[in-house]
Amino acid sequence: MKHLIKFLALGFFFLTLTPSNSQSLDLGIKAGINYASLSGLQEDSRLGLTGGAFIGARFSSFTLQAEVLFSQQGGEFNQESIETDYALVPVILKVHFLKIFNLQAGPQFNFLVNESDVLDSEKLSISGAAGIGLSLGSSLSIDARYNYGFNDVVFEGAEGNNTFISVALGFSFL
């Protein structure tokens, strides 16, 4: 985790070094909900919270945005509740169109913070995120994303992947 913080700080530093006439910097917070499940394992999904901070650099029609988020995920299998909490670090490329909309896609690095005793899952994993966003003025935005985990989660001999849909409201300070 110490190396991740250093990596993010260095990346944010280099984002701020580019000339201001070619980009605009965005810094803010976001919070929302997740509808999560374990594909191949779930009988029921888990509704959870997500929230954190983001920083981005906008270059005319696209934005490169990095986030640090807390995310509640999991589901239910054989009437057993599976609850996992992750620290997520998505690196999202946004392509803007029609002045208020953007398409989003990118990798997401997941760090398991808390898990049910019944799971045998990796502490570090990678997933992909894709979605759409809407700007509601200069400071507010709404993002809706689908996330698919590339690493297997093992539960009593069965395997599946973390998947979730998140909807979050963001507030920019800059």
C-alpha positions as a Markdown table, in Angstrom:
| # | Residue | x | y | z |
|---|---|---|---|---|
| 1 | Met | 0.0 | 0.0 | 0.0 |
| 2 | Lys | 2.9 | 2.3 | 0.7 |
| 3 | His | 4.2 | 1.8 | -2.8 |
| 4 | Leu | 0.8 | 2.5 | -4.3 |
| 5 | Ile | 0.6 | 5.9 | -2.4 |
| 6 | Lys | 4.0 | 6.9 | -3.7 |
| 7 | Phe | 3.0 | 5.8 | -7.3 |
| 8 | Leu | -0.2 | 7.9 | -7.2 |
| 9 | Ala | 1.6 | 10.9 | -5.7 |
| 10 | Leu | 4.2 | 10.8 | -8.4 |
| 11 | Gly | 1.6 | 10.4 | -11.1 |
| 12 | Phe | -0.4 | 13.4 | -9.8 |
| 13 | Phe | 2.8 | 15.4 | -9.7 |
| 14 | Phe | 3.5 | 14.8 | -13.3 |
| 15 | Leu | -0.1 | 15.6 | -14.3 |
| 16 | Thr | 0.4 | 19.0 | -12.8 |
| 17 | Leu | 3.7 | 19.7 | -14.6 |
| 18 | Thr | 2.1 | 20.0 | -18.1 |
| 19 | Pro | 1.3 | 23.5 | -19.4 |
| 20 | Ser | -2.0 | 24.9 | -18.1 |
| 21 | Asn | -3.2 | 26.0 | -21.6 |
| 22 | Ser | -3.3 | 22.4 | -22.9 |
| 23 | Gln | -5.3 | 21.0 | -20.0 |
| 24 | Ser | -7.4 | 21.7 | -17.0 |
| 25 | Leu | -7.0 | 19.9 | -13.7 |
| 26 | Asp | -9.9 | 18.3 | -11.8 |
| 27 | Leu | -9.9 | 17.4 | -8.1 |
| 28 | Gly | -12.9 | 16.2 | -6.1 |
| 29 | Ile | -14.8 | 13.6 | -4.1 |
| 30 | Lys | -17.5 | 11.1 | -5.1 |
| 31 | Ala | -19.9 | 8.8 | -3.3 |
| 32 | Gly | -22.6 | 6.4 | -4.4 |
| 33 | Ile | -23.9 | 2.9 | -4.3 |
| 34 | Asn | -22.8 | -0.5 | -5.7 |
| 35 | Tyr | -25.0 | -3.4 | -6.8 |
| 36 | Ala | -22.5 | -6.3 | -6.6 |
| 37 | Ser | -22.6 | -10.0 | -7.2 |
| 38 | Leu | -20.2 | -12.9 | -7.7 |
| 39 | Ser | -20.7 | -14.2 | -11.2 |
| 40 | Gly | -21.2 | -18.0 | -11.2 |
| 41 | Leu | -21.6 | -18.1 | -7.4 |
| 42 | Gln | -24.4 | -15.7 | -6.5 |
| 43 | Glu | -27.9 | -16.5 | -5.6 |
| 44 | Asp | -28.4 | -12.9 | -4.4 |
| 45 | Ser | -26.5 | -9.6 | -4.8 |
| 46 | Arg | -25.3 | -7.2 | -2.3 |
| 47 | Leu | -26.1 | -3.5 | -2.2 |
| 48 | Gly | -23.2 | -1.5 | -0.8 |
| 49 | Leu | -21.6 | 1.9 | -0.6 |
| 50 | Thr | -18.7 | 3.4 | -2.6 |
| 51 | Gly | -16.8 | 6.6 | -2.1 |
| 52 | Gly | -13.5 | 8.4 | -2.3 |
| 53 | Ala | -11.5 | 11.0 | -4.1 |
| 54 | Phe | -10.4 | 11.6 | -7.7 |
| 55 | Ile | -8.0 | 13.7 | -9.7 |
| 56 | Gly | -8.0 | 14.2 | -13.4 |
| 57 | Ala | -6.4 | 16.1 | -16.3 |
| 58 | Arg | -8.7 | 17.2 | -19.2 |
| 59 | Phe | -7.2 | 17.5 | -22.6 |
| 60 | Ser | -9.8 | 19.0 | -25.0 |
| 61 | Ser | -12.1 | 16.1 | -25.7 |
| 62 | Phe | -10.8 | 13.5 | -23.3 |
| 63 | Thr | -9.8 | 13.2 | -19.6 |
| 64 | Leu | -7.4 | 10.9 | -17.8 |
| 65 | Gln | -8.7 | 10.4 | -14.3 |
| 66 | Ala | -7.3 | 8.4 | -11.3 |
| 67 | Glu | -9.4 | 7.6 | -8.3 |
| 68 | Val | -9.0 | 6.1 | -4.8 |
| 69 | Leu | -12.3 | 4.6 | -3.7 |
| 70 | Phe | -13.7 | 2.4 | -0.9 |
| 71 | Ser | -16.2 | -0.2 | -2.2 |
| 72 | Gln | -18.5 | -2.7 | -0.5 |
| 73 | Gln | -19.0 | -5.9 | -2.7 |
| 74 | Gly | -20.1 | -9.5 | -2.4 |
| 75 | Gly | -23.3 | -11.4 | -2.6 |
| 76 | Glu | -25.0 | -14.5 | -1.2 |
| 77 | Phe | -24.4 | -18.1 | -2.0 |
| 78 | Asn | -26.2 | -21.1 | -0.4 |
| 79 | Gln | -27.8 | -18.7 | 2.1 |
| 80 | Glu | -24.4 | -17.6 | 3.3 |
| 81 | Ser | -23.6 | -13.9 | 3.1 |
| 82 | Ile | -20.4 | -13.0 | 1.3 |
| 83 | Glu | -19.2 | -9.6 | 2.2 |
| 84 | Thr | -16.0 | -8.1 | 0.8 |
| 85 | Asp | -14.7 | -4.5 | 1.1 |
| 86 | Tyr | -12.1 | -3.2 | -1.3 |
| 87 | Ala | -9.9 | -0.2 | -1.8 |
| 88 | Leu | -10.1 | 0.5 | -5.5 |
| 89 | Val | -7.8 | 2.5 | -7.8 |
| 90 | Pro | -9.4 | 2.9 | -11.2 |
| 91 | Val | -7.5 | 4.7 | -14.0 |
| 92 | Ile | -10.2 | 5.9 | -16.3 |
| 93 | Leu | -10.0 | 7.5 | -19.7 |
| 94 | Lys | -13.1 | 9.6 | -20.4 |
| 95 | Val | -14.1 | 10.7 | -24.0 |
| 96 | His | -16.4 | 13.7 | -23.9 |
| 97 | Phe | -19.2 | 14.3 | -26.4 |
| 98 | Leu | -22.3 | 16.6 | -26.7 |
| 99 | Lys | -20.7 | 18.9 | -24.0 |
| 100 | Ile | -22.3 | 17.1 | -21.0 |
| 101 | Phe | -21.7 | 13.4 | -21.7 |
| 102 | Asn | -18.6 | 11.2 | -21.5 |
| 103 | Leu | -17.8 | 7.5 | -22.1 |
| 104 | Gln | -15.5 | 5.9 | -19.6 |
| 105 | Ala | -13.2 | 2.9 | -19.7 |
| 106 | Gly | -10.0 | 1.7 | -18.0 |
| 107 | Pro | -8.3 | -0.8 | -15.7 |
| 108 | Gln | -9.0 | -0.9 | -12.0 |
| 109 | Phe | -6.6 | -2.2 | -9.3 |
| 110 | Asn | -8.4 | -3.8 | -6.3 |
| 111 | Phe | -6.9 | -4.2 | -2.8 |
| 112 | Leu | -9.0 | -6.5 | -0.5 |
| 113 | Val | -9.5 | -4.8 | 2.9 |
| 114 | Asn | -12.1 | -7.1 | 4.5 |
| 115 | Glu | -13.6 | -10.4 | 3.5 |
| 116 | Ser | -16.0 | -13.0 | 4.8 |
| 117 | Asp | -14.3 | -16.0 | 6.5 |
| 118 | Val | -15.8 | -18.3 | 3.8 |
| 119 | Leu | -13.8 | -16.8 | 0.9 |
| 120 | Asp | -10.4 | -17.7 | -0.4 |
| 121 | Ser | -9.6 | -14.7 | -2.6 |
| 122 | Glu | -6.5 | -12.8 | -3.7 |
| 123 | Lys | -5.6 | -9.7 | -1.8 |
| 124 | Leu | -4.7 | -7.9 | -5.0 |
| 125 | Ser | -6.7 | -8.2 | -8.2 |
| 126 | Ile | -7.4 | -6.4 | -11.4 |
| 127 | Ser | -10.8 | -5.6 | -13.0 |
| 128 | Gly | -12.0 | -3.6 | -16.0 |
| 129 | Ala | -14.4 | -0.7 | -15.7 |
| 130 | Ala | -16.7 | 0.9 | -18.4 |
| 131 | Gly | -19.5 | 3.4 | -18.2 |
| 132 | Ile | -21.0 | 6.7 | -19.0 |
| 133 | Gly | -20.9 | 10.0 | -17.2 |
| 134 | Leu | -23.0 | 13.2 | -17.1 |
| 135 | Ser | -21.8 | 16.7 | -16.2 |
| 136 | Leu | -24.3 | 18.7 | -14.2 |
| 137 | Gly | -22.6 | 22.1 | -14.3 |
| 138 | Ser | -19.1 | 23.0 | -13.5 |
| 139 | Ser | -18.9 | 21.1 | -10.1 |
| 140 | Leu | -21.3 | 18.2 | -10.2 |
| 141 | Ser | -21.2 | 14.9 | -12.1 |
| 142 | Ile | -22.9 | 11.5 | -12.2 |
| 143 | Asp | -21.0 | 8.3 | -13.2 |
| 144 | Ala | -22.5 | 4.9 | -13.9 |
| 145 | Arg | -20.1 | 2.1 | -14.4 |
| 146 | Tyr | -20.0 | -1.7 | -14.9 |
| 147 | Asn | -17.0 | -3.4 | -13.3 |
| 148 | Tyr | -15.8 | -7.0 | -14.1 |
| 149 | Gly | -13.1 | -8.7 | -12.1 |
| 150 | Phe | -10.5 | -10.7 | -14.0 |
| 151 | Asn | -9.4 | -12.7 | -11.0 |
| 152 | Asp | -11.4 | -15.7 | -9.6 |
| 153 | Val | -12.9 | -15.6 | -6.1 |
| 154 | Val | -13.0 | -19.1 | -4.6 |
| 155 | Phe | -15.9 | -20.1 | -2.3 |
| 156 | Glu | -16.2 | -23.7 | -1.0 |
| 157 | Gly | -14.7 | -25.2 | -4.2 |
| 158 | Ala | -16.7 | -23.0 | -6.6 |
| 159 | Glu | -15.2 | -20.0 | -8.5 |
| 160 | Gly | -16.6 | -16.8 | -9.7 |
| 161 | Asn | -15.7 | -13.1 | -10.4 |
| 162 | Asn | -16.6 | -9.9 | -8.7 |
| 163 | Thr | -18.9 | -7.9 | -10.8 |
| 164 | Phe | -20.8 | -4.7 | -9.9 |
| 165 | Ile | -22.6 | -1.7 | -11.2 |
| 166 | Ser | -21.9 | 1.5 | -9.4 |
| 167 | Val | -23.7 | 4.9 | -9.6 |
| 168 | Ala | -21.9 | 7.8 | -8.0 |
| 169 | Leu | -22.3 | 11.5 | -7.6 |
| 170 | Gly | -19.1 | 13.6 | -7.8 |
| 171 | Phe | -18.2 | 17.1 | -6.7 |
| 172 | Ser | -15.2 | 18.9 | -8.1 |
| 173 | Phe | -13.3 | 21.5 | -6.1 |
| 174 | Leu | -11.4 | 23.0 | -9.1 |
